[in-house]
Amino acid sequence: TSFSGGYATGKQGDNVYMIDKKGTKTTLDCKNTIGISEGLIGIQNEDDIWGVIDINLNVITDFNYVDLYPFKNGYAQFKEFYDMGLLNARGESVLPTEYTYVHPMSENRIFVQPSETSAILMDENFKVLKEFPNFYKSFGNEFIFRDGLALVYLIVGPQKGSSNESIRLNGGFAATY
């Protein structure tokens, strides 16, 4: 993996380690990692369950998650069973696991999906700004804001055709593509 904050993680055979830019390796007691981001490391145990430690090897969360994403902008998406939630850097669940999908926090905004075909835009305090009843997440696309806009896909019409929309930070539409 790439270096973040002067550290990276790696795996050689069954050994998982953290390495600093001087080449000093520290063995990690885990099966795998998702790498280091924002000073935090997602680690996987032998039962394929994920937890979080920091670069000083302090436990941030126990092994609680069936899936865990790297921290971005102070938050990490996680999955318990089939639903997703959001952790902050202190390991606290700030969004409960009641969403089909949680997109990464960006520009103090986050999209969450209660179902495959609906979404909610929230601010940094998780206050609902706008609900989108005809929202669709195509596989592999995360809806994140850049320069005040997010490109999203909306289901339109009875045939469920789609349109690409630019959404503003307040939830308003900027353009259709």
One Martini backbone bead per residue (centre of mass of N, CA, C, O) as a GRO file, in nm:
protein
  177
    1THR     BB    1   0.103   0.031   0.006
    2SER     BB    2   0.072   0.349   0.075
    3PHE     BB    3   0.171   0.628   0.216
    4SER     BB    4   0.064   0.756   0.551
    5GLY     BB    5   0.211   0.956   0.764
    6GLY     BB    6   0.484   0.760   0.725
    7TYR     BB    7   0.301   0.502   0.658
    8ALA     BB    8   0.269   0.142   0.607
    9THR     BB    9   0.143  -0.156   0.469
   10GLY     BB   10   0.203  -0.520   0.482
   11LYS     BB   11   0.277  -0.842   0.310
   12GLN     BB   12   0.450  -1.154   0.415
   13GLY     BB   13   0.281  -1.390   0.373
   14ASP     BB   14   0.154  -1.409   0.705
   15ASN     BB   15   0.282  -1.126   0.743
   16VAL     BB   16   0.189  -0.835   0.912
   17TYR     BB   17   0.274  -0.482   0.852
   18MET     BB   18   0.446  -0.194   0.960
   19ILE     BB   19   0.594   0.093   0.792
   20ASP     BB   20   0.841   0.315   0.771
   21LYS     BB   21   1.054   0.535   0.601
   22LYS     BB   22   1.311   0.378   0.739
   23GLY     BB   23   1.209   0.052   0.753
   24THR     BB   24   1.045   0.000   1.003
   25LYS     BB   25   0.909  -0.289   1.147
   26THR     BB   26   0.568  -0.384   1.248
   27THR     BB   27   0.393  -0.622   1.381
   28LEU     BB   28   0.071  -0.748   1.309
   29ASP     BB   29  -0.221  -0.883   1.475
   30CYS     BB   30  -0.317  -1.012   1.170
   31LYS     BB   31  -0.445  -1.095   0.848
   32ASN     BB   32  -0.527  -0.788   0.765
   33THR     BB   33  -0.552  -0.484   0.563
   34ILE     BB   34  -0.649  -0.138   0.448
   35GLY     BB   35  -0.453   0.035   0.568
   36ILE     BB   36  -0.351   0.375   0.588
   37SER     BB   37  -0.561   0.636   0.738
   38GLU     BB   38  -0.538   0.895   0.936
   39GLY     BB   39  -0.375   0.695   1.148
   40LEU     BB   40  -0.544   0.442   1.051
   41ILE     BB   41  -0.624   0.081   1.098
   42GLY     BB   42  -0.754  -0.175   0.927
   43ILE     BB   43  -0.834  -0.492   1.079
   44GLN     BB   44  -0.806  -0.851   1.037
   45ASN     BB   45  -0.917  -1.142   1.140
   46GLU     BB   46  -0.951  -1.490   1.125
   47ASP     BB   47  -1.284  -1.429   1.096
   48ASP     BB   48  -1.318  -1.166   0.906
   49ILE     BB   49  -1.298  -0.932   1.114
   50TRP     BB   50  -1.321  -0.586   1.190
   51GLY     BB   51  -1.090  -0.328   1.296
   52VAL     BB   52  -0.925  -0.060   1.497
   53ILE     BB   53  -0.614   0.112   1.470
   54ASP     BB   54  -0.332   0.276   1.542
   55ILE     BB   55   0.006   0.361   1.493
   56ASN     BB   56   0.038   0.283   1.820
   57LEU     BB   57  -0.164   0.024   1.867
   58ASN     BB   58  -0.431   0.132   1.939
   59VAL     BB   59  -0.749   0.065   2.029
   60ILE     BB   60  -1.052   0.172   1.876
   61THR     BB   61  -1.172  -0.111   1.786
   62ASP     BB   62  -1.318  -0.379   1.773
   63PHE     BB   63  -1.425  -0.676   1.639
   64ASN     BB   64  -1.735  -0.584   1.437
   65TYR     BB   65  -1.681  -0.605   1.115
   66VAL     BB   66  -1.747  -0.728   0.789
   67ASP     BB   67  -1.680  -0.427   0.698
   68LEU     BB   68  -1.416  -0.193   0.583
   69TYR     BB   69  -1.318   0.137   0.535
   70PRO     BB   70  -1.140   0.389   0.476
   71PHE     BB   71  -1.044   0.676   0.593
   72LYS     BB   72  -1.239   0.985   0.534
   73ASN     BB   73  -1.265   1.276   0.672
   74GLY     BB   74  -1.296   1.109   0.968
   75TYR     BB   75  -1.429   0.853   0.813
   76ALA     BB   76  -1.597   0.522   0.821
   77GLN     BB   77  -1.714   0.266   0.664
   78PHE     BB   78  -1.954   0.008   0.763
   79LYS     BB   79  -2.033  -0.346   0.829
   80GLU     BB   80  -2.333  -0.510   0.947
   81PHE     BB   81  -2.393  -0.751   0.781
   82TYR     BB   82  -2.600  -0.569   0.547
   83ASP     BB   83  -2.539  -0.302   0.690
   84MET     BB   84  -2.464   0.048   0.717
   85GLY     BB   85  -2.217   0.277   0.851
   86LEU     BB   86  -2.048   0.524   1.075
   87LEU     BB   87  -1.723   0.625   1.163
   88ASN     BB   88  -1.513   0.768   1.370
   89ALA     BB   89  -1.187   0.826   1.491
   90ARG     BB   90  -1.297   0.707   1.787
   91GLY     BB   91  -1.510   0.461   1.711
   92GLU     BB   92  -1.781   0.592   1.659
   93SER     BB   93  -2.113   0.564   1.596
   94VAL     BB   94  -2.282   0.809   1.383
   95LEU     BB   95  -2.420   0.580   1.212
   96PRO     BB   96  -2.638   0.360   1.176
   97THR     BB   97  -2.721   0.021   1.076
   98GLU     BB   98  -2.965   0.128   0.819
   99TYR     BB   99  -2.801   0.100   0.546
  100THR     BB  100  -2.726   0.002   0.231
  101TYR     BB  101  -2.562   0.285   0.189
  102VAL     BB  102  -2.242   0.456   0.244
  103HIS     BB  103  -2.096   0.738   0.177
  104PRO     BB  104  -1.854   0.946   0.172
  105MET     BB  105  -1.722   1.203   0.322
  106SER     BB  106  -1.776   1.541   0.173
  107GLU     BB  107  -1.777   1.859   0.225
  108ASN     BB  108  -1.977   1.805   0.473
  109ARG     BB  109  -2.102   1.551   0.316
  110ILE     BB  110  -2.373   1.294   0.288
  111PHE     BB  111  -2.463   0.987   0.150
  112VAL     BB  112  -2.758   0.789   0.199
  113GLN     BB  113  -2.908   0.447   0.179
  114PRO     BB  114  -3.205   0.290   0.262
  115SER     BB  115  -3.196   0.207  -0.044
  116GLU     BB  116  -3.140   0.139  -0.377
  117THR     BB  117  -3.373   0.395  -0.455
  118SER     BB  118  -3.253   0.583  -0.220
  119ALA     BB  119  -3.176   0.913  -0.069
  120ILE     BB  120  -2.961   1.104   0.161
  121LEU     BB  121  -2.879   1.431   0.250
  122MET     BB  122  -2.610   1.535   0.463
  123ASP     BB  123  -2.454   1.682   0.706
  124GLU     BB  124  -2.202   1.696   0.951
  125ASN     BB  125  -2.464   1.647   1.167
  126PHE     BB  126  -2.687   1.462   1.019
  127LYS     BB  127  -2.865   1.651   0.864
  128VAL     BB  128  -3.131   1.680   0.670
  129LEU     BB  129  -3.150   1.822   0.337
  130LYS     BB  130  -3.225   1.570   0.133
  131GLU     BB  131  -3.450   1.380  -0.060
  132PHE     BB  132  -3.414   1.080  -0.280
  133PRO     BB  133  -3.642   0.860  -0.430
  134ASN     BB  134  -3.461   0.841  -0.730
  135PHE     BB  135  -3.200   0.667  -0.649
  136TYR     BB  136  -2.877   0.549  -0.790
  137LYS     BB  137  -2.631   0.297  -0.735
  138SER     BB  138  -2.370   0.224  -0.901
  139PHE     BB  139  -2.137   0.012  -0.924
  140GLY     BB  140  -1.845   0.177  -0.792
  141ASN     BB  141  -2.004   0.441  -0.706
  142GLU     BB  142  -1.925   0.741  -0.546
  143PHE     BB  143  -2.080   1.009  -0.374
  144ILE     BB  144  -1.893   1.301  -0.418
  145PHE     BB  145  -1.755   1.600  -0.333
  146ARG     BB  146  -1.649   1.863  -0.570
  147ASP     BB  147  -1.655   2.184  -0.572
  148GLY     BB  148  -1.979   2.160  -0.472
  149LEU     BB  149  -2.011   1.878  -0.635
  150ALA     BB  150  -2.229   1.600  -0.737
  151LEU     BB  151  -2.241   1.299  -0.906
  152VAL     BB  152  -2.549   1.151  -1.006
  153TYR     BB  153  -2.803   0.892  -1.013
  154LEU     BB  154  -3.123   0.886  -1.169
  155ILE     BB  155  -3.439   0.774  -1.165
  156VAL     BB  156  -3.652   0.770  -1.461
  157GLY     BB  157  -3.939   0.667  -1.498
  158PRO     BB  158  -4.100   0.362  -1.571
  159GLN     BB  159  -3.823   0.238  -1.713
  160LYS     BB  160  -3.571   0.327  -1.550
  161GLY     BB  161  -3.420   0.543  -1.634
  162SER     BB  162  -3.136   0.766  -1.663
  163SER     BB  163  -2.963   1.035  -1.488
  164ASN     BB  164  -2.733   1.285  -1.473
  165GLU     BB  165  -2.642   1.467  -1.175
  166SER     BB  166  -2.592   1.780  -1.026
  167ILE     BB  167  -2.512   1.843  -0.690
  168ARG     BB  168  -2.547   2.046  -0.437
  169LEU     BB  169  -2.481   2.108  -0.107
  170ASN     BB  170  -2.809   2.170  -0.068
  171GLY     BB  171  -2.949   1.961  -0.305
  172GLY     BB  172  -2.943   2.098  -0.559
  173PHE     BB  173  -2.965   2.146  -0.892
  174ALA     BB  174  -2.730   2.208  -1.161
  175ALA     BB  175  -2.727   1.945  -1.366
  176THR     BB  176  -2.782   1.769  -1.675
  177TYR     BB  177  -2.653   1.466  -1.868
   0.00000   0.00000   0.00000
